Structures are given as C-alpha cells and as structure tokens.
Amino acid sequence: MAQDSRPLAHPDRRRAPGDESRSGETDVDTPGPVRLVLELAVFGGGAAAFFAAGFRRTAITFLVALAVYHLAAYDRIWWLLHH
C-alpha cells in the first residue's frame, strides 16, 4: 500500500469543515477556532521573528497588516469561530 508523502501541515491540506473558500480536498478536518489559532500563531510567530531579528518596523507593519486583514475579513473570522 503506497503511503501519501504530502505533509499534513501543508496549508492546502488543512481546512475547517464546510469552509467555502477551500477546495474540500483535505487530510485533516480542522475545527474553525483551531484553524484561527493556527493562523494567528504562524503569522504572529513571523512578526515575533522579525522583531527578534531587529526588524521592529517590519514586525509592526506585519502585525498591522494582519490586524487590517482580520478586520476586513470579519465575516470569515465569525464563521471560523462558529464552525
């Protein structure tokens, strides 16, 4: 039996069940709140890495862009929190 070598952590292979913005091909159904925490952890970790590397202005810009995106996508955030 051949085993699928695609990593489970690949973003295209994780989705919240019923998420209309995704194709539906997934290895792991991720509850919406967990998906949101993962996204914030990854992007927040990126900002923290910029900050730790001394790129404070880049880190702040990255966090502002992240906040603006989440404010603009409030309907998606609401959906993730309830699914």
BAZA-510656 format. One record per residue: x, z, y of N, C-alpha, C in turn; residue in one letter. Coordinates in Angstrom, 1 decimal. Example, Ala and Ser with C-alpha at 12.3 -4.5 7.8 and 13.67 -1.06 7.14 Angstrom:
2
13.2,7.8,-5.7,12.3,7.8,-4.5,13.2,7.8,-3.3,a;
12.8,7.1,-2.2,13.7,7.1,-1.1,12.9,7.9,0.0,s;
***
This chain:
83
0.8,0.0,-1.2,0.0,0.0,0.0,0.9,0.0,1.2,m;
0.7,-1.0,2.1,1.5,-1.1,3.3,1.0,0.0,4.3,a;
2.0,0.6,5.0,1.6,1.6,6.0,1.8,1.0,7.4,q;
0.8,1.3,8.2,0.8,0.8,9.6,2.0,1.5,10.3,d;
2.9,0.7,10.9,4.0,1.3,11.6,3.8,1.6,13.1,s;
2.6,1.2,13.6,2.4,1.5,15.0,2.3,3.0,15.3,r;
2.9,3.4,16.4,2.9,4.9,16.6,1.5,5.3,17.1,p;
1.1,6.5,16.7,-0.3,7.0,17.1,-0.3,7.3,18.6,l;
0.9,7.6,19.2,0.9,8.0,20.6,0.8,6.8,21.5,a;
0.8,5.6,21.0,0.8,4.4,21.9,-0.6,4.5,22.6,h;
-0.6,4.3,24.0,-1.8,4.5,24.7,-2.9,3.5,24.3,p;
-2.6,2.3,23.8,-3.6,1.4,23.4,-4.3,1.8,22.1,d;
-3.8,2.8,21.4,-4.3,3.2,20.1,-5.1,4.5,20.2,r;
-5.2,5.0,21.4,-6.0,6.3,21.6,-7.1,6.0,22.5,r;
-8.2,6.5,22.3,-9.3,6.4,23.2,-10.4,7.4,23.0,r;
-11.2,7.7,24.0,-12.3,8.6,23.8,-13.4,7.7,23.2,a;
-14.1,8.3,22.2,-15.2,7.5,21.6,-16.3,7.1,22.6,p;
-16.7,5.8,22.6,-17.7,5.3,23.5,-17.1,4.9,24.8,g;
-15.8,4.9,25.0,-15.2,4.5,26.3,-15.3,3.0,26.4,d;
-16.1,2.6,27.3,-16.4,1.2,27.5,-15.2,0.4,28.1,e;
-14.2,1.1,28.7,-13.1,0.5,29.2,-12.0,0.1,28.2,s;
-12.2,0.5,26.9,-11.3,0.2,25.9,-11.9,-0.7,24.9,r;
-11.0,-1.3,24.1,-11.4,-2.4,23.1,-12.2,-1.8,21.9,s;
-12.0,-0.6,21.6,-12.6,0.0,20.4,-11.7,0.1,19.2,g;
-10.6,-0.6,19.3,-9.6,-0.6,18.2,-8.7,0.6,18.4,e;
-8.9,1.7,17.6,-8.1,2.9,17.8,-7.8,3.5,16.5,t;
-6.7,4.3,16.5,-6.3,5.0,15.3,-6.8,6.4,15.4,d;
-6.9,7.0,16.6,-7.3,8.4,16.8,-8.4,8.4,17.8,v;
-9.6,8.9,17.5,-10.6,9.2,18.5,-10.3,10.4,19.2,d;
-10.1,10.4,20.5,-9.7,11.5,21.3,-10.9,11.9,22.2,t;
-11.3,13.2,22.1,-12.3,13.6,23.0,-11.9,13.4,24.5,p;
-12.9,13.1,25.3,-12.7,12.8,26.7,-11.9,13.9,27.4,g;
-12.2,15.2,27.3,-11.4,16.2,28.1,-9.9,16.2,27.6,p;
-9.7,16.0,26.3,-8.3,15.9,25.8,-7.6,14.7,26.3,v;
-8.3,13.6,26.4,-7.7,12.4,26.9,-7.3,12.6,28.4,r;
-8.2,13.2,29.2,-7.9,13.5,30.6,-6.7,14.4,30.7,l;
-6.6,15.5,29.9,-5.4,16.4,29.9,-4.2,15.6,29.6,v;
-4.2,14.8,28.6,-3.1,14.0,28.2,-2.6,13.1,29.3,l;
-3.5,12.4,30.0,-3.2,11.5,31.1,-2.5,12.3,32.2,e;
-3.1,13.5,32.6,-2.6,14.3,33.6,-1.2,14.9,33.3,l;
-1.0,15.2,32.0,0.3,15.7,31.5,1.3,14.7,31.6,a;
1.0,13.4,31.2,2.0,12.4,31.2,2.4,12.0,32.7,v;
1.4,11.8,33.5,1.7,11.4,34.9,2.2,12.5,35.7,f;
1.7,13.7,35.5,2.2,14.9,36.1,3.7,15.2,35.7,g;
4.0,14.9,34.5,5.3,15.1,34.0,6.3,14.0,34.6,g;
5.7,12.9,34.9,6.5,11.8,35.6,6.9,12.3,37.0,g;
5.9,12.8,37.6,6.1,13.3,39.0,7.1,14.5,39.0,a;
7.0,15.4,38.0,7.9,16.5,37.9,9.3,16.0,37.6,a;
9.5,15.0,36.8,10.8,14.4,36.5,11.4,13.8,37.8,a;
10.6,13.1,38.6,11.1,12.6,39.9,11.5,13.7,40.8,f;
10.7,14.8,40.8,11.1,15.9,41.7,12.4,16.6,41.2,f;
12.5,16.8,39.9,13.7,17.4,39.3,14.9,16.6,39.5,a;
14.7,15.3,39.6,15.9,14.4,39.8,16.3,14.3,41.3,a;
15.5,15.0,42.1,15.9,14.9,43.6,15.1,13.9,44.4,g;
14.2,13.2,43.7,13.4,12.2,44.4,12.0,12.8,44.8,f;
12.1,13.8,45.7,11.0,14.5,46.1,9.9,13.6,46.8,r;
10.3,12.8,47.7,9.4,11.9,48.4,8.6,11.0,47.4,r;
9.4,10.5,46.4,8.8,9.6,45.3,7.8,10.5,44.5,t;
8.2,11.7,44.2,7.3,12.6,43.4,6.0,12.8,44.1,a;
6.1,13.1,45.4,4.9,13.4,46.2,4.0,12.1,46.3,i;
4.7,11.0,46.6,3.9,9.7,46.6,3.2,9.4,45.3,t;
3.9,9.7,44.2,3.3,9.5,42.9,2.1,10.4,42.7,f;
2.2,11.7,43.1,1.1,12.6,43.0,-0.1,12.2,43.9,l;
0.2,11.8,45.1,-0.8,11.4,46.0,-1.6,10.1,45.4,v;
-0.8,9.2,44.9,-1.4,8.0,44.2,-2.3,8.4,43.0,a;
-1.8,9.4,42.2,-2.6,9.9,41.1,-3.9,10.5,41.6,l;
-3.8,11.3,42.6,-5.0,12.0,43.1,-6.0,11.0,43.7,a;
-5.5,10.0,44.4,-6.3,9.0,45.0,-7.0,8.2,43.9,v;
-6.3,7.9,42.9,-6.9,7.1,41.7,-8.0,8.0,41.1,y;
-7.7,9.2,40.8,-8.7,10.1,40.2,-9.9,10.3,41.1,h;
-9.7,10.4,42.4,-10.9,10.5,43.3,-11.7,9.2,43.3,l;
-11.0,8.0,43.3,-11.7,6.8,43.3,-12.4,6.5,42.0,a;
-11.9,7.0,40.9,-12.5,6.8,39.6,-13.3,8.1,39.1,a;
-13.9,8.7,40.1,-14.7,9.9,39.8,-15.7,9.7,38.7,y;
-16.3,8.5,38.6,-17.3,8.3,37.6,-16.6,8.3,36.2,d;
-15.4,7.8,36.1,-14.7,7.8,34.8,-14.3,9.3,34.4,r;
-13.9,10.0,35.4,-13.5,11.4,35.2,-14.7,12.2,34.7,i;
-15.9,12.0,35.4,-17.1,12.7,35.0,-17.5,12.3,33.5,w;
-17.3,11.0,33.2,-17.6,10.5,31.9,-16.7,11.2,30.8,w;
-15.4,11.2,31.1,-14.4,11.8,30.2,-14.7,13.3,30.0,l;
-15.1,14.0,31.0,-15.4,15.4,30.9,-16.6,15.7,30.1,l;
-17.5,14.8,29.9,-18.8,15.0,29.2,-18.8,14.2,27.9,h;
-17.7,13.7,27.4,-17.7,13.0,26.1,-16.6,13.4,25.3,h;
***
